[in-house]
Amino acid sequence: MKLLSDQPFWPIQDGLPASYPPLDRNVRTDVVIIGAGITGALVAWHLANAGIETVVIDRREVAHGSTAGSTALLQYEIDLPLYELTKRLGIVRATRAYRECLNAIHELARLVKRLKIDCGFEYKGSLLLASERSHLTRLRREYDARREAGFKVAWWTQADLSRRSSLPQPAAIFSSPREAAHVDAYALTYGLLASAAQQGVKIYDQTTVVRKQISSRGVELFTNRGAKIRAKWLVVASGYEADQFLPEPVTTLHSTFALASEPLEKLPGWPAGGPVIWETADPYIYLRTTSDGRIIMGGYDEPFRDPVRRDRLLPSKAGILLRRFRQLFPDIPIEVATAWAGTFGKTKDGLPFIGQHPAVPHTWFALGYGGNGITYSLIAAKLFLERLTTRRRGRDAALYGFERVPDARPK
């Protein structure tokens, strides 16, 4: 599948930080990871740091799938509000799902600092806007649920928004600074893989798996270049292309659209501190700044049909995004540098699929679906490392596992 339209922002800005060879020989390893995006990179780094022999492969250039088009807002909120998730999971498990995402943001911050990766990571606040007055009741429920769960939130009235910004919405939930962040996921991926490679991880791109065999001893992957990979474990970190490894689809695919501006010296009307911004509408828009003063904005999602139709929609969708931005921030002289479209997957409960599927032995799925893909990628890496080193499923295995899919429940 062609996951992105042409001209996503991050490869234009960062270029090609490193190149990796294709796999042209047989290899044997403990773990093979399919997918060299942000998820595969985080899993590979954690395994390398634990001394576990690992090979990473990707059919594209490294980080040139969904990662290249990620707008990379890091938030603890998931696509399903906390009060609604509580109805599904109960207060304890729902709060833990939110709390784990917040913890993941802090762990990413420590990892970036430890490895000294230049990837524009910055802590930010988060502003969830009521798109219209009819959304105020459910926004208030969400505010109450987060306060009761111990999250640092404030209720901003329309007067508060008017005093602090040019935003015209009737109310918003503000999550305190250090409870959200933004990053260049493309640069972060290359930085993590560079560190993993220094610790012995072998990385190959332009290498496609054409066939796999699973036995009692592990997996064998056969590639388009005639090479064979034998491993004890397979990690599927290929995101929205992972359905080929599953007995049934677990997501619905959607198209999203985004633009990046030229750098701006000032952002009149944006709330102080530059919080990431999103809203209660479905589909919603989302906005962030970058470390060099750009604005990235996305949204107006559509059900995915095919890449051709998705890409044909890009000019009109970019125009709609630009008009909406000018309604929200009329004093910011925005100029579009590039716009792009991408494909992503949604789950019914907004949670990822992380873990083993009972019908697919020796395989770990690290699928950070929805709007929190990067934080879920970190959670997936930690849970897989725990599985390898302790042989336990982990307390969050059921929270993120395939037990949520009726046909995947163990018989």
C-alpha positions as CSV (number, residue, x, y, z in Angstrom):
1,M,0.0,0.0,0.0
2,K,1.1,3.6,-0.7
3,L,0.8,5.0,2.8
4,L,1.6,8.6,1.9
5,S,1.2,11.1,-0.9
6,D,4.3,12.9,-2.2
7,Q,6.0,15.7,-0.3
8,P,5.5,14.8,3.4
9,F,7.3,17.5,5.5
10,W,9.9,15.6,7.5
11,P,11.9,14.0,4.7
12,I,12.0,17.4,3.0
13,Q,13.3,19.2,6.1
14,D,15.7,16.5,7.3
15,G,16.8,14.8,4.1
16,L,18.2,11.3,4.4
17,P,20.1,11.1,7.7
18,A,21.5,7.6,7.0
19,S,21.2,4.8,4.4
20,Y,21.0,1.1,5.0
21,P,21.7,-1.8,2.6
22,P,19.2,-4.4,1.4
23,L,19.5,-7.9,2.8
24,D,21.2,-10.1,0.3
25,R,22.2,-13.1,2.5
26,N,20.7,-15.6,4.9
27,V,20.8,-14.5,8.6
28,R,19.8,-16.0,11.9
29,T,18.8,-13.9,14.9
30,D,16.8,-13.9,18.1
31,V,14.3,-11.3,16.9
32,V,13.4,-10.0,13.5
33,I,11.4,-6.8,13.3
34,I,9.4,-6.0,10.2
35,G,9.0,-2.2,10.0
36,A,11.8,0.4,10.3
37,G,9.5,3.3,11.4
38,I,9.2,4.8,14.8
39,T,7.7,1.6,16.3
40,G,10.3,-0.7,14.9
41,A,13.1,1.7,16.0
42,L,11.8,1.9,19.6
43,V,11.5,-1.9,19.8
44,A,14.9,-2.4,18.3
45,W,16.6,0.0,20.7
46,H,15.0,-1.5,23.7
47,L,16.1,-5.0,22.6
48,A,19.6,-3.9,21.8
49,N,19.9,-2.2,25.1
50,A,19.0,-5.5,26.8
51,G,21.6,-7.4,24.7
52,I,19.1,-9.3,22.5
53,E,20.3,-10.1,19.0
54,T,18.0,-8.3,16.6
55,V,17.5,-7.7,12.8
56,V,15.3,-4.9,11.4
57,I,13.9,-5.0,7.8
58,D,11.7,-2.7,5.8
59,R,10.5,-2.8,2.2
60,R,11.0,1.0,1.9
61,E,13.7,3.3,3.0
62,V,14.0,3.6,6.8
63,A,11.2,5.8,8.2
64,H,9.6,6.4,4.9
65,G,6.2,4.8,5.7
66,S,3.7,6.4,8.0
67,T,6.5,7.8,10.2
68,A,7.5,10.3,7.4
69,G,4.0,11.8,7.5
70,S,3.4,11.8,11.2
71,T,2.4,15.1,12.7
72,A,3.8,13.7,16.0
73,L,1.7,15.3,18.6
74,L,2.4,13.4,21.8
75,Q,-0.6,13.3,24.2
76,Y,-1.9,11.1,26.9
77,E,-5.4,11.5,25.6
78,I,-6.6,8.8,23.2
79,D,-9.3,9.1,20.5
80,L,-11.9,7.7,22.8
81,P,-12.6,10.1,25.8
82,L,-11.7,8.9,29.2
83,Y,-15.4,8.9,30.4
84,E,-16.4,6.8,27.5
85,L,-13.4,4.4,27.8
86,T,-14.4,4.0,31.5
87,K,-17.8,2.7,30.4
88,R,-16.0,0.0,28.4
89,L,-13.2,-0.9,30.7
90,G,-14.0,0.4,34.2
91,I,-12.4,3.3,35.9
92,V,-9.2,1.4,36.9
93,R,-8.3,0.1,33.5
94,A,-9.4,3.2,31.6
95,T,-7.3,5.4,33.9
96,R,-4.3,3.1,33.5
97,A,-4.6,3.3,29.7
98,Y,-4.5,7.1,29.9
99,R,-1.8,7.1,32.6
100,E,0.5,4.8,30.6
101,C,0.4,7.2,27.6
102,L,1.5,10.1,29.9
103,N,4.3,7.9,31.4
104,A,5.4,7.1,27.8
105,I,5.8,10.8,27.0
106,H,8.1,11.2,30.0
107,E,10.0,8.1,29.0
108,L,10.5,9.4,25.5
109,A,11.8,12.7,26.9
110,R,14.4,10.8,29.0
111,L,15.4,8.6,26.1
112,V,15.9,11.6,23.7
113,K,18.0,13.4,26.4
114,R,20.0,10.2,27.2
115,L,20.8,9.6,23.5
116,K,21.2,13.3,22.6
117,I,18.9,12.9,19.6
118,D,18.3,16.2,17.8
119,C,14.6,15.6,17.0
120,G,12.8,18.8,18.2
121,F,11.3,17.2,21.3
122,E,9.5,19.8,23.4
123,Y,7.1,19.5,26.3
124,K,3.9,21.3,25.7
125,G,0.4,21.8,27.2
126,S,-2.6,20.4,25.4
127,L,-5.8,22.2,24.5
128,L,-9.0,20.2,23.7
129,L,-11.6,22.6,22.2
130,A,-15.4,22.2,22.3
131,S,-16.0,22.5,18.5
132,E,-19.5,23.8,19.2
133,R,-21.9,24.6,22.0
134,S,-23.7,21.3,21.7
135,H,-20.4,19.6,22.7
136,L,-20.1,21.3,26.0
137,T,-21.9,18.7,28.1
138,R,-19.6,15.9,27.0
139,L,-16.5,18.0,27.3
140,R,-17.5,18.8,30.9
141,R,-17.9,15.0,31.5
142,E,-14.4,14.5,30.1
143,Y,-13.0,17.3,32.3
144,D,-14.6,15.8,35.4
145,A,-13.4,12.3,34.6
146,R,-9.8,13.5,34.1
147,R,-9.8,15.5,37.4
148,E,-11.1,12.5,39.3
149,A,-8.4,10.4,37.7
150,G,-5.7,12.9,38.9
151,F,-4.7,14.5,35.7
152,K,-3.7,18.2,35.8
153,V,-6.4,19.9,33.8
154,A,-8.1,23.3,33.9
155,W,-11.5,24.4,32.5
156,W,-11.2,27.3,30.1
157,T,-14.4,29.2,29.5
158,Q,-15.0,31.2,26.3
159,A,-13.9,34.3,28.2
160,D,-10.7,32.5,29.2
161,L,-10.0,31.5,25.6
162,S,-10.7,35.1,24.4
163,R,-8.3,36.5,27.0
164,R,-5.6,34.0,26.1
165,S,-6.0,33.6,22.4
166,S,-8.0,34.3,19.2
167,L,-9.8,31.0,19.4
168,P,-13.6,31.5,19.2
169,Q,-14.7,28.1,20.7
170,P,-17.1,28.1,23.7
171,A,-14.8,26.2,26.1
172,A,-11.7,24.0,26.3
173,I,-9.9,21.6,28.6
174,F,-6.3,22.6,29.1
175,S,-3.8,19.9,30.2
176,S,-0.8,21.4,31.9
177,P,2.7,21.8,30.4
178,R,4.7,18.5,30.5
179,E,1.5,16.6,29.9
180,A,1.9,16.7,26.1
181,A,4.8,17.2,23.7
182,H,5.7,17.3,20.1
183,V,8.7,15.8,18.2
184,D,10.1,15.1,14.8
185,A,9.3,11.4,14.6
186,Y,11.4,10.9,11.4
187,A,14.6,12.3,13.0
188,L,13.8,10.4,16.2
189,T,13.6,7.1,14.3
190,Y,16.9,7.6,12.6
191,G,18.5,8.5,15.9
192,L,17.2,5.4,17.7
193,L,18.2,3.1,14.8
194,A,21.7,4.7,14.8
195,S,22.0,3.9,18.5
196,A,20.6,0.4,18.1
197,A,23.1,-0.2,15.2
198,Q,26.0,0.8,17.5
199,Q,24.8,-1.9,19.9
200,G,24.8,-4.6,17.2
201,V,21.3,-4.4,15.6
202,K,21.4,-5.2,11.9
203,I,19.2,-2.9,9.8
204,Y,18.2,-3.6,6.2
205,D,15.8,-1.6,4.0
206,Q,14.4,-2.1,0.5
207,T,13.8,-5.7,1.6
208,T,10.3,-7.2,1.3
209,V,9.0,-10.4,2.9
210,V,7.3,-12.5,0.3
211,R,6.6,-15.6,2.4
212,K,6.9,-16.8,6.0
213,Q,6.9,-20.2,7.7
214,I,6.2,-20.8,11.4
215,S,7.5,-23.9,13.2
216,S,7.8,-25.0,16.8
217,R,11.3,-23.4,16.9
218,G,10.4,-20.0,15.5
219,V,9.9,-18.2,12.2
220,E,11.5,-18.2,8.7
221,L,11.0,-15.2,6.5
222,F,11.8,-15.4,2.7
223,T,12.5,-12.1,1.0
224,N,12.2,-10.7,-2.5
225,R,16.0,-10.8,-2.8
226,G,16.3,-14.6,-2.2
227,A,17.6,-14.2,1.4
228,K,16.1,-16.1,4.3
229,I,15.8,-14.9,7.9
230,R,15.5,-17.4,10.8
231,A,14.4,-16.0,14.2
232,K,12.9,-17.2,17.5
233,W,10.5,-14.2,17.4
234,L,8.9,-12.0,14.7
235,V,7.8,-8.5,15.7
236,V,5.3,-7.0,13.3
237,A,5.8,-3.2,13.5
238,S,4.5,-2.4,10.0
239,G,1.6,-0.3,11.2
240,Y,-1.4,-0.1,8.9
241,E,0.0,-2.7,6.6
242,A,0.0,-5.4,9.3
243,D,-3.3,-7.0,8.2
244,Q,-1.4,-9.4,5.9
245,F,0.0,-11.1,9.1
246,L,-3.3,-11.3,10.9
247,P,-6.2,-13.8,10.4
248,E,-8.7,-11.0,10.4
249,P,-8.7,-7.2,10.1
250,V,-8.7,-5.3,13.4
251,T,-9.0,-1.7,12.2
252,T,-10.8,0.5,9.7
253,L,-8.6,2.6,7.5
254,H,-8.9,6.3,7.1
255,S,-7.2,9.1,5.1
256,T,-5.9,12.2,6.9
257,F,-4.6,15.4,5.4
258,A,-1.9,17.8,6.8
259,L,0.1,20.9,5.9
260,A,3.2,22.5,7.3
261,S,3.8,26.3,7.1
262,E,6.9,28.3,6.4
263,P,8.7,29.4,9.6
264,L,7.0,32.3,11.5
265,E,8.7,34.7,13.9
266,K,5.5,35.3,16.0
267,L,2.2,33.5,16.5
268,P,-0.3,36.2,17.5
269,G,-3.4,34.6,18.9
270,W,-1.9,31.2,19.8
271,P,-2.1,30.5,23.6
272,A,1.1,31.2,25.5
273,G,3.5,28.3,25.7
274,G,2.4,27.0,22.3
275,P,0.1,24.1,23.4
276,V,-0.9,21.4,20.9
277,I,-4.5,21.9,19.9
278,W,-7.3,19.6,18.9
279,E,-11.1,19.5,19.1
280,T,-14.2,17.5,19.9
281,A,-15.5,17.2,16.4
282,D,-15.3,13.9,14.6
283,P,-13.3,14.0,12.5
284,Y,-11.3,16.6,14.3
285,I,-8.5,19.0,13.4
286,Y,-5.2,19.1,15.2
287,L,-2.4,21.7,15.4
288,R,1.1,22.1,16.7
289,T,4.2,24.2,16.3
290,T,7.7,23.1,15.6
291,S,11.0,24.0,17.1
292,D,11.9,26.3,14.1
293,G,8.6,28.2,14.3
294,R,6.4,26.4,11.8
295,I,2.8,25.3,12.2
296,I,1.7,21.8,11.4
297,M,-2.1,21.3,11.0
298,G,-4.0,18.2,10.0
299,G,-7.5,16.6,10.0
300,Y,-10.7,16.5,7.9
301,D,-10.2,12.7,7.7
302,E,-12.1,10.6,5.2
303,P,-12.8,6.8,5.0
304,F,-9.9,5.3,3.0
305,R,-10.7,3.8,-0.4
306,D,-7.5,3.9,-2.3
307,P,-4.3,6.0,-2.5
308,V,-5.3,7.6,-5.8
309,R,-8.6,9.0,-4.6
310,R,-6.9,10.1,-1.3
311,D,-4.2,12.0,-3.1
312,R,-6.7,13.6,-5.5
313,L,-8.5,15.1,-2.4
314,L,-5.3,16.7,-1.1
315,P,-5.5,20.1,-2.8
316,S,-9.1,20.7,-1.7
317,K,-8.4,19.4,1.8
318,A,-5.3,21.5,2.2
319,G,-7.4,24.5,1.1
320,I,-10.1,23.7,3.7
321,L,-7.4,23.3,6.4
322,L,-5.9,26.7,5.5
323,R,-9.3,28.5,5.6
324,R,-10.0,26.9,8.9
325,F,-6.7,28.0,10.3
326,R,-7.3,31.6,9.2
327,Q,-10.7,31.5,11.0
328,L,-9.0,30.4,14.2
329,F,-5.9,32.6,13.9
330,P,-6.6,35.6,11.6
331,D,-3.5,37.5,12.7
332,I,-1.0,34.8,11.9
333,P,0.3,35.3,8.3
334,I,0.5,31.6,7.4
335,E,2.1,30.5,4.2
336,V,2.0,26.8,3.3
337,A,5.4,25.1,2.7
338,T,4.0,21.6,1.8
339,A,0.9,19.5,2.2
340,W,0.5,15.8,2.3
341,A,-2.0,13.0,2.8
342,G,-1.6,9.7,4.6
343,T,-3.4,6.5,5.6
344,F,-4.0,5.4,9.2
345,G,-6.0,2.9,11.1
346,K,-8.6,3.2,13.9
347,T,-9.8,0.7,16.4
348,K,-13.2,0.7,18.0
349,D,-11.9,1.6,21.5
350,G,-9.1,3.9,20.5
351,L,-6.5,1.5,22.0
352,P,-3.7,-0.2,20.1
353,F,-3.1,-3.9,19.4
354,I,0.0,-5.0,21.2
355,G,0.9,-8.6,22.0
356,Q,0.5,-12.1,20.6
357,H,-2.4,-13.3,18.5
358,P,-3.4,-16.9,19.5
359,A,-3.5,-17.9,15.9
360,V,0.0,-16.6,15.0
361,P,2.8,-18.3,17.1
362,H,6.2,-16.8,17.7
363,T,4.9,-13.4,16.6
364,W,4.5,-10.1,18.6
365,F,2.4,-7.4,17.2
366,A,3.4,-3.8,17.9
367,L,0.6,-1.8,16.3
368,G,0.1,1.7,17.6
369,Y,-3.1,2.5,15.9
370,G,-5.0,5.8,16.3
371,G,-3.9,9.2,17.3
372,N,-1.3,8.0,19.9
373,G,0.9,5.9,17.7
374,I,4.3,7.0,19.1
375,T,3.4,6.7,22.8
376,Y,1.9,3.2,22.1
377,S,5.1,2.3,20.2
378,L,7.1,2.9,23.4
379,I,4.6,0.9,25.4
380,A,4.8,-2.0,22.9
381,A,8.6,-2.0,23.1
382,K,8.6,-2.3,26.9
383,L,5.9,-5.0,26.9
384,F,7.8,-7.1,24.4
385,L,11.0,-6.7,26.3
386,E,9.2,-7.8,29.5
387,R,7.7,-10.8,27.6
388,L,11.2,-11.9,26.5
389,T,13.0,-11.4,29.7
390,T,10.4,-12.5,32.3
391,R,8.1,-14.8,30.1
392,R,5.1,-13.0,31.7
393,R,2.4,-11.5,29.6
394,G,2.5,-8.3,31.6
395,R,-0.3,-6.6,33.4
396,D,-1.3,-4.6,30.3
397,A,-1.4,-7.5,27.9
398,A,-5.2,-7.9,28.2
399,L,-5.7,-4.1,27.9
400,Y,-4.0,-3.9,24.5
401,G,-4.3,-7.5,23.4
402,F,-6.3,-9.3,20.8
403,E,-8.7,-10.6,23.4
404,R,-10.7,-7.5,22.5
405,V,-11.5,-9.1,19.1
406,P,-14.1,-11.8,19.6
407,D,-12.7,-14.2,16.9
408,A,-9.2,-13.9,18.4
409,R,-10.1,-15.1,21.9
410,P,-8.5,-18.3,22.9
411,K,-10.9,-21.3,22.4
